[in-house]
Amino acid sequence: MSVELKQVYKAAVVGFGGMGSFHLQLAKDIDRLEYVGSYDIKEDRQEAARQAGLKTYDSLDELLKDDSIDIILIATPNDVHKDIAVRGMEAGKHIICEKPVTMNSAELQEMIDASERTGKHLFVHQNRRWDEDFLTMKKIYDQDMLGEIFAIESRVHGSRGIPGDWRQEKQYGGGMVLDWGVHILDQALLMVKEKVKKVYAVLTFVTNQLVDDGFKAELTFESGKKFWLEVGTSNFISLPRWYMLGSNGTAMIENWGMDAKVVVAKGKSEKDIVPVVTAAGLTKTMAPRREDTIHETVVPIEKSNIKEFYQNVVATVDGTEEKVVKLDEVMRVMKLMEAIFESAEKGQVVDFE
């Protein structure tokens, strides 16, 4: 099927808040893509869009009727993503949707069906695939630097609770599973390319009783490998962003923007272990290794370019590339989030895939 290439694809934002305005900078200097319009239900955000040089529309209907617009970015609260996306595709627009793409897997399927029915692309902005800490740990995993990996920990910690906006309200799709879980689950599935067999999760409601302000989840993969994921918003001392355990070593990244520390064993065994002396006695099991039995190194943080997302959008619409964020991957993450909610509600392990 031939694709008619345009000189410039023109895009408009629906929801000119923090992420909506961020996309203008993200898409800046992307060849053959230009943000030209915006619609928001709040007049102050309409004025902000005008100050940014965008044409503003008085309604979503007015935007959808504008034949000059090729692409619509949806950066609204989560509960209206699906309706705007379906209407947009039916109006002949390609859609870029902020994460989480929608509230549940049933709504996502409606969006996928609309894309297939209309022939218009649905892109999901899973931007943290370009997080450099994630790419660094993925490199360590892919290159078997630690021997056989048996456990991975991924967490994000903050101490300010949930931001004081719609993210605190259930009807708008608030809560940390949907807000941050969508990111670290996506990263986990990109790193470990196995089926997930079991899911166990607990939610926390420390600062907010309406939606989860944190969670802990354990994924058990087909090989038996464990992946622990955690989001916390009441952590005044943060644990490491990443911690990975292998049969021959350990890797850790303390926080964003930092290199990975890697310690691996060298030699087959060590003799003459010097016990650790504690107040209650001695322990050889927990005694530190001698320096001549380990090799410690730093894996420099991997560099990335988040603009690759928009470059892929243009190339996909051109018909020269496939989506870098595939919709079956988005669906799998959505269903994992549903499994987390189910496990937490039941207080038990749930089967998956």
C-alpha positions as CSV (number, residue, x, y, z in Angstrom):
1,M,0.0,0.0,0.0
2,S,1.5,3.4,-1.0
3,V,1.6,6.1,1.6
4,E,1.3,9.8,0.6
5,L,4.1,11.6,2.3
6,K,3.5,15.2,3.5
7,Q,6.1,17.9,3.5
8,V,5.2,18.6,7.2
9,Y,2.9,16.7,9.5
10,K,1.0,19.2,11.6
11,A,0.0,18.3,15.1
12,A,-2.2,19.6,17.8
13,V,-2.3,19.1,21.6
14,V,-5.4,18.2,23.6
15,G,-4.6,19.1,27.2
16,F,-2.0,21.8,27.4
17,G,-0.7,21.1,30.9
18,G,2.7,20.0,32.1
19,M,3.1,17.1,29.7
20,G,1.3,18.8,26.8
21,S,3.7,21.7,26.9
22,F,6.6,19.3,27.4
23,H,5.8,17.7,24.1
24,L,6.4,21.0,22.3
25,Q,10.0,20.9,23.5
26,L,10.3,17.2,22.8
27,A,9.2,17.5,19.2
28,K,11.2,20.7,18.6
29,D,13.6,20.3,15.6
30,I,12.0,17.0,14.6
31,D,12.2,16.9,10.8
32,R,8.8,17.3,9.1
33,L,6.7,17.6,12.3
34,E,5.3,20.7,13.7
35,Y,2.9,21.5,16.6
36,V,0.5,24.2,15.5
37,G,-2.6,23.9,17.6
38,S,-4.1,23.2,21.1
39,Y,-7.3,22.7,22.9
40,D,-7.8,22.7,26.7
41,I,-10.9,23.0,28.8
42,K,-9.1,25.6,31.0
43,E,-8.8,29.2,29.7
44,D,-5.5,29.8,31.5
45,R,-4.0,26.8,29.6
46,Q,-5.5,28.1,26.3
47,E,-3.7,31.4,27.0
48,A,-0.5,29.5,27.7
49,A,-0.9,27.7,24.4
50,R,-1.4,31.1,22.6
51,Q,1.7,32.5,24.3
52,A,3.6,29.4,23.0
53,G,2.6,30.4,19.5
54,L,-0.2,27.8,19.0
55,K,-3.6,28.3,17.4
56,T,-6.3,27.5,20.0
57,Y,-9.6,25.8,19.3
58,D,-12.8,26.6,21.1
59,S,-13.8,22.9,21.3
60,L,-12.6,19.4,20.6
61,D,-15.1,19.2,17.7
62,E,-13.6,22.3,16.1
63,L,-10.1,20.7,16.3
64,L,-11.3,17.4,14.8
65,K,-12.9,19.2,11.9
66,D,-9.6,20.9,11.0
67,D,-8.4,19.0,8.0
68,S,-4.9,20.5,8.2
69,I,-4.2,18.6,11.4
70,D,-2.6,15.2,10.9
71,I,-1.7,14.2,14.4
72,I,-3.3,14.7,17.8
73,L,-1.5,14.4,21.1
74,I,-3.6,13.4,24.1
75,A,-2.2,14.8,27.3
76,T,-5.4,14.9,29.4
77,P,-6.3,13.0,32.6
78,N,-6.4,9.2,31.9
79,D,-10.2,8.7,32.0
80,V,-10.8,10.6,28.8
81,H,-8.0,9.2,26.7
82,K,-10.1,6.5,25.0
83,D,-12.9,8.7,23.9
84,I,-10.7,11.4,22.5
85,A,-8.5,8.8,20.7
86,V,-11.3,7.0,19.1
87,R,-13.0,10.2,18.0
88,G,-9.7,11.5,16.7
89,M,-9.0,8.4,14.6
90,E,-12.5,8.4,13.2
91,A,-11.9,12.0,12.2
92,G,-8.8,10.9,10.2
93,K,-6.1,11.9,12.7
94,H,-3.2,9.8,13.9
95,I,-3.0,9.7,17.7
96,I,-0.2,10.1,20.2
97,C,-1.4,9.2,23.7
98,E,0.3,9.9,27.0
99,K,0.7,6.9,29.4
100,P,-1.1,5.1,30.8
101,V,-2.8,4.8,27.4
102,T,-6.2,4.4,29.1
103,M,-7.9,3.0,32.2
104,N,-8.0,-0.8,31.5
105,S,-7.4,-3.4,28.8
106,A,-11.0,-3.4,27.5
107,E,-10.7,0.3,26.7
108,L,-7.3,-0.2,25.1
109,Q,-8.8,-2.9,22.9
110,E,-11.4,-0.4,21.7
111,M,-8.6,2.0,20.8
112,I,-6.7,-0.7,18.9
113,D,-9.9,-1.7,17.1
114,A,-10.5,1.9,16.1
115,S,-6.9,2.1,14.8
116,E,-7.4,-1.0,12.7
117,R,-10.8,0.1,11.5
118,T,-9.7,3.6,10.4
119,G,-6.2,2.8,9.3
120,K,-4.8,5.6,11.6
121,H,-1.9,5.0,13.9
122,L,-2.1,4.9,17.6
123,F,1.2,5.8,19.4
124,V,1.8,5.5,23.1
125,H,4.4,7.7,24.7
126,Q,6.2,5.2,26.9
127,N,9.0,7.7,27.3
128,R,10.9,5.9,30.1
129,R,12.1,3.3,27.7
130,W,14.8,6.0,27.1
131,D,15.7,6.3,30.8
132,E,19.5,5.9,30.9
133,D,19.6,4.0,34.2
134,F,17.2,1.4,32.7
135,L,19.3,1.1,29.5
136,T,22.4,0.7,31.6
137,M,20.9,-2.2,33.7
138,K,19.5,-3.7,30.5
139,K,23.0,-3.8,29.0
140,I,24.3,-5.6,32.1
141,Y,21.5,-8.1,31.9
142,D,21.9,-8.6,28.1
143,Q,25.6,-9.1,28.3
144,D,25.5,-11.6,31.2
145,M,27.9,-9.6,33.2
146,L,26.7,-11.2,36.5
147,G,26.3,-14.8,35.4
148,E,22.8,-16.2,35.5
149,I,20.4,-13.5,36.8
150,F,17.9,-14.7,39.4
151,A,16.5,-11.5,40.9
152,I,16.1,-7.9,39.9
153,E,14.8,-5.0,41.9
154,S,13.4,-1.8,40.4
155,R,12.0,1.0,42.4
156,V,11.3,4.7,42.5
157,H,11.0,6.5,45.8
158,G,9.8,10.0,46.8
159,S,8.6,11.6,50.0
160,R,5.9,14.1,48.9
161,G,2.9,11.9,48.4
162,I,0.9,12.2,45.2
163,P,0.9,15.6,43.4
164,G,-2.1,17.7,44.3
165,D,-4.1,17.3,41.1
166,W,-6.2,14.7,39.3
167,R,-3.7,12.0,40.1
168,Q,-5.2,11.8,43.6
169,E,-8.7,10.9,42.3
170,K,-9.8,7.4,41.3
171,Q,-12.3,8.5,38.7
172,Y,-9.6,10.2,36.6
173,G,-7.3,7.3,36.7
174,G,-5.1,8.4,39.6
175,G,-2.8,6.4,41.7
176,M,0.8,5.2,41.5
177,V,0.2,1.8,39.7
178,L,-1.2,3.7,36.7
179,D,1.2,6.7,37.1
180,W,4.5,5.0,37.7
181,G,3.8,1.3,37.6
182,V,3.2,1.6,33.8
183,H,6.8,2.7,33.4
184,I,8.7,0.2,35.5
185,L,6.5,-2.7,34.3
186,D,7.2,-1.7,30.7
187,Q,10.9,-1.7,31.5
188,A,10.8,-5.0,33.3
189,L,9.1,-6.7,30.3
190,L,11.6,-5.2,27.9
191,M,14.5,-6.5,29.9
192,V,13.2,-10.0,30.7
193,K,11.8,-11.5,27.6
194,E,10.0,-14.4,29.2
195,K,6.4,-15.1,30.1
196,V,5.2,-13.9,33.5
197,K,3.6,-16.8,35.4
198,K,2.7,-15.3,38.8
199,V,1.9,-11.9,40.2
200,Y,1.7,-10.9,43.8
201,A,1.2,-7.3,45.0
202,V,0.3,-5.0,47.9
203,L,-0.9,-1.4,47.6
204,T,-0.2,1.4,50.1
205,F,-2.5,4.2,51.2
206,V,-0.4,6.3,53.5
207,T,-1.1,9.8,52.2
208,N,-4.3,9.1,50.2
209,Q,-7.2,6.8,50.9
210,L,-8.8,7.2,47.5
211,V,-6.1,5.8,45.3
212,D,-2.9,3.9,45.9
213,D,0.1,6.1,46.8
214,G,2.5,3.2,46.3
215,F,2.8,-0.5,45.7
216,K,5.1,-3.5,45.8
217,A,4.8,-6.2,43.2
218,E,6.6,-9.5,42.6
219,L,6.7,-11.0,39.1
220,T,7.7,-14.6,38.7
221,F,8.9,-15.4,35.2
222,E,8.7,-18.7,33.4
223,S,12.3,-19.5,34.3
224,G,11.7,-18.8,38.0
225,K,13.4,-15.5,37.8
226,K,12.0,-12.9,40.2
227,F,11.4,-9.2,39.5
228,W,10.5,-7.0,42.4
229,L,9.0,-3.6,41.6
230,E,8.2,-0.8,44.0
231,V,6.8,2.7,44.0
232,G,6.8,4.7,47.2
233,T,5.8,8.3,47.9
234,S,6.5,8.4,51.6
235,N,10.2,7.3,51.5
236,F,12.4,9.9,53.1
237,I,15.4,7.6,52.7
238,S,15.4,6.1,49.2
239,L,16.6,2.6,48.4
240,P,18.7,2.0,45.2
241,R,16.9,2.6,41.9
242,W,18.2,-0.7,40.6
243,Y,19.6,-3.8,42.3
244,M,20.4,-7.0,40.2
245,L,21.6,-10.3,41.5
246,G,23.4,-13.0,39.5
247,S,25.1,-16.3,40.2
248,N,28.5,-14.6,40.0
249,G,27.9,-11.0,41.0
250,T,25.7,-8.0,41.8
251,A,25.0,-4.7,40.1
252,M,23.4,-1.5,41.5
253,I,22.4,1.9,40.5
254,E,21.7,4.3,43.3
255,N,19.6,6.9,41.4
256,W,18.9,8.5,38.0
257,G,21.9,9.8,36.1
258,M,24.4,7.6,37.9
259,D,26.8,4.9,36.7
260,A,26.2,1.3,37.7
261,K,28.4,-0.3,40.3
262,V,29.2,-4.0,39.5
263,V,31.0,-6.5,41.7
264,V,31.7,-10.0,40.4
265,A,33.6,-12.9,41.9
266,K,36.9,-14.0,40.5
267,G,38.6,-17.3,41.3
268,K,36.7,-20.5,42.4
269,S,36.8,-20.1,46.2
270,E,38.3,-18.3,49.1
271,K,40.0,-19.7,52.1
272,D,40.7,-18.3,55.6
273,I,37.5,-16.4,55.9
274,V,37.8,-13.8,58.6
275,P,34.5,-13.8,60.6
276,V,32.5,-10.7,61.3
277,V,32.4,-10.0,65.0
278,T,29.0,-8.8,66.2
279,A,27.7,-8.0,69.6
280,A,26.0,-11.4,69.7
281,G,28.7,-13.5,68.2
282,L,30.6,-14.4,65.1
283,T,29.4,-15.0,61.5
284,K,31.4,-16.4,58.6
285,T,28.3,-16.5,56.3
286,M,28.0,-12.7,56.3
287,A,31.7,-12.0,56.3
288,P,32.9,-9.7,53.5
289,R,34.9,-11.2,50.6
290,R,38.6,-10.5,50.4
291,E,39.6,-8.0,47.8
292,D,41.6,-10.6,45.9
293,T,38.4,-12.7,45.3
294,I,36.3,-10.0,43.7
295,H,36.5,-7.6,40.8
296,E,34.7,-4.2,41.2
297,T,34.0,-2.0,38.2
298,V,31.8,0.8,37.0
299,V,29.6,0.5,34.0
300,P,29.1,4.0,32.6
301,I,25.6,5.1,32.2
302,E,24.2,4.5,28.7
303,K,23.3,7.6,26.8
304,S,20.0,7.9,25.0
305,N,18.0,10.3,22.8
306,I,14.3,10.6,23.7
307,K,13.7,12.4,20.4
308,E,13.9,9.0,18.8
309,F,10.2,8.6,19.8
310,Y,9.1,11.4,17.5
311,Q,11.5,10.4,14.8
312,N,9.8,7.0,14.9
313,V,6.3,8.6,14.8
314,V,7.2,10.4,11.5
315,A,8.8,7.3,10.0
316,T,5.9,5.1,11.0
317,V,3.4,7.5,9.4
318,D,5.6,7.6,6.3
319,G,5.5,3.8,6.2
320,T,9.2,3.3,6.5
321,E,9.4,2.0,10.1
322,E,7.3,0.0,12.6
323,K,6.3,1.5,15.9
324,V,9.0,1.4,18.5
325,V,6.3,1.1,21.2
326,K,4.2,-1.8,19.9
327,L,0.5,-2.0,21.0
328,D,0.8,-5.7,22.1
329,E,3.5,-4.6,24.5
330,V,1.3,-1.8,25.8
331,M,-1.6,-4.3,26.2
332,R,0.6,-6.7,28.2
333,V,1.6,-3.9,30.6
334,M,-2.0,-2.9,31.0
335,K,-3.0,-6.5,31.9
336,L,-0.2,-6.7,34.3
337,M,-1.4,-3.6,36.1
338,E,-4.8,-5.2,36.3
339,A,-3.2,-8.3,37.8
340,I,-1.5,-6.1,40.4
341,F,-4.9,-4.6,41.4
342,E,-6.5,-8.1,41.5
343,S,-3.7,-9.6,43.6
344,A,-3.8,-6.7,46.1
345,E,-7.6,-6.9,46.4
346,K,-7.6,-10.6,46.9
347,G,-4.4,-10.7,49.0
348,Q,-3.0,-13.6,47.1
349,V,-0.9,-14.6,44.1
350,V,-2.6,-14.5,40.8
351,D,-1.8,-16.5,37.7
352,F,-0.7,-14.6,34.5
353,E,-0.3,-15.5,30.8
